[in-house]
Amino acid sequence: MVNKYEQAAHTLLTENFVIHKYFSSGMSGRAWLGKRIIRAPQPKSPRSFQILAHEVGHIVQGNIKPQCLEEYGAEVFSFEQMKRFGFKIPKRVKDVSDRHISYGLAQALNRGIKKVPAELKPYMKFIKTDTIHTVGMCAGERYSTTKKWYHI
């Protein structure tokens, strides 16, 4: 018997010409943009549908730089689809989404992003900063460096 999440997923996939070729056993997903193929869990709950919609969102929006902004866009797309199909968004699903976006932003900060996109500034409150001290030898010379490390 097809549940309401599977029905909505079928509609979403068909409308956007996406193939749900691979079913993941856990709660994770992947999108292959050029092939319009996704891997996502079987949509049986709000969270599994949100993951599937997130992966469809990647295909719909295409590549966006920086990567953290692409992840944010896919999350926004997934929540728009949940609202569109009349699904409630549980607090747990929203919390996992916030953590996912914050993690991506922390990675971008560690890689040296110059400016945090305006859409992502609210997620800075979830990010912690540590100072890392490194001491070593290079070409017979002792060196010491200090840098910030961002994490959630």
C-alpha positions in Angstrom: 0.0 0.0 0.0 1.4 3.4 -1.0 1.5 5.9 1.8 1.0 9.7 1.5 4.8 10.4 1.6 5.4 7.9 -1.3 2.5 9.5 -3.3 4.0 13.0 -2.8 7.5 11.7 -3.6 6.2 10.2 -6.9 4.6 13.5 -7.9 7.8 15.5 -6.9 10.1 13.2 -8.9 7.8 13.1 -11.9 7.4 16.9 -12.1 11.1 17.4 -11.9 12.2 14.5 -14.2 14.2 12.9 -11.5 14.9 9.2 -11.1 15.0 7.8 -7.6 17.3 5.0 -8.6 18.9 4.1 -5.3 17.3 3.6 -1.9 19.6 4.3 1.0 19.3 2.1 4.0 19.9 5.0 6.4 18.8 8.6 6.6 21.1 10.1 4.0 21.0 11.0 0.4 23.0 12.0 -2.7 22.2 13.7 -6.0 23.9 13.2 -9.4 23.0 16.5 -11.1 24.0 15.6 -14.7 22.1 12.3 -14.7 19.2 13.6 -12.6 19.4 10.6 -10.3 19.1 10.6 -6.6 19.7 8.2 -3.7 17.4 8.7 -0.8 15.5 6.6 1.8 12.1 5.2 0.9 9.8 8.0 1.9 7.8 6.6 4.8 8.1 9.5 7.3 8.4 13.3 7.4 12.2 13.0 7.8 12.7 10.5 4.9 10.5 12.6 2.6 12.5 15.7 3.6 15.7 14.0 2.6 14.3 12.9 -0.7 12.9 16.4 -1.4 16.3 17.9 -0.4 18.1 15.7 -3.0 15.5 16.7 -5.7 16.2 20.3 -4.6 19.9 19.9 -5.5 18.9 18.8 -9.0 16.3 21.6 -9.4 18.7 24.4 -8.3 21.9 23.0 -9.9 25.3 24.0 -8.7 25.6 27.0 -6.5 28.7 28.4 -4.9 29.6 28.4 -2.1 28.6 24.8 -1.3 27.0 25.9 2.0 24.6 28.1 0.1 23.7 25.2 -2.1 22.9 23.0 0.9 20.8 25.9 2.4 18.8 26.1 -0.9 18.2 22.4 -1.0 16.9 22.5 2.6 14.6 25.5 1.8 13.3 23.6 -1.3 12.5 20.5 0.8 10.6 22.4 3.4 8.6 24.2 0.7 7.7 20.8 -0.7 6.6 19.5 2.7 4.3 22.6 3.1 3.0 22.2 -0.4 1.9 18.6 0.3 0.4 19.5 3.6 3.0 17.7 5.8 3.7 18.9 9.3 7.4 19.7 9.9 8.4 18.1 13.2 10.8 20.0 15.5 13.3 17.1 15.2 13.4 17.5 11.4 13.9 21.2 11.6 16.6 20.7 14.2 18.5 18.2 12.0 18.2 20.6 9.1 19.6 23.5 11.2 22.5 21.3 12.2 23.2 20.3 8.6 23.3 23.9 7.4 25.4 25.0 10.3 27.9 22.2 9.7 28.2 23.2 6.0 28.8 26.8 7.1 31.5 25.8 9.6 33.2 23.8 6.8 33.1 26.9 4.6 34.6 29.1 7.4 37.4 26.6 7.9 38.1 26.6 4.2 38.4 30.4 4.3 35.1 31.7 2.9 35.5 35.5 2.7 32.0 36.5 3.4 29.1 34.7 5.0 26.0 34.9 2.8 23.2 36.9 4.3 20.8 33.8 4.3 23.3 31.9 6.5 24.0 34.5 9.1 21.3 33.3 11.4 23.1 29.9 11.6 26.3 31.5 13.0 24.7 31.1 16.5 25.1 27.3 16.2 28.8 27.5 15.4 31.5 27.4 18.1 35.1 28.7 17.6 38.2 27.2 19.1 41.8 28.3 18.8 44.3 25.8 17.6 48.0 26.2 18.3 50.5 24.3 16.1 54.2 23.9 16.7 56.6 22.1 14.4 59.8 22.1 12.4 60.2 23.1 8.8 63.7 23.2 7.1 65.3 23.0 10.4 63.4 26.0 11.7 60.9 25.8 14.6 57.6 27.4 13.9 54.4 28.2 15.8 51.0 29.1 14.3 47.6 29.9 15.7 44.3 29.7 13.8 40.6 29.6 14.5 38.7 26.3 14.1 34.9 26.4 13.5 32.6 23.6 14.5 29.1 22.9 15.7 
